[in-house]
């Protein structure tokens, strides 16, 4: 589905962190160019 796409990930500290999203996106075939977990308070 995401084969050959480049992805920027912004995770949420109290929700889904970036490393978890990153693993899912890599499994779908995308290349992660930036991943960060932020705190939105």
ChimeraX attribute file (.defattr): number of C-alpha atoms within 10 A of each C-alpha:
attribute: neighborCount
match mode: 1-to-1
recipient: residues
	/A:1	9
	/A:2	13
	/A:3	12
	/A:4	10
	/A:5	13
	/A:6	13
	/A:7	16
	/A:8	13
	/A:9	17
	/A:10	17
	/A:11	20
	/A:12	14
	/A:13	14
	/A:14	11
	/A:15	11
	/A:16	12
	/A:17	18
	/A:18	19
	/A:19	15
	/A:20	10
	/A:21	15
	/A:22	22
	/A:23	12
	/A:24	11
	/A:25	20
	/A:26	14
	/A:27	13
	/A:28	14
	/A:29	14
	/A:30	18
	/A:31	17
	/A:32	15
	/A:33	10
	/A:34	12
	/A:35	16
	/A:36	14
	/A:37	16
	/A:38	14
	/A:39	10
	/A:40	9
	/A:41	5
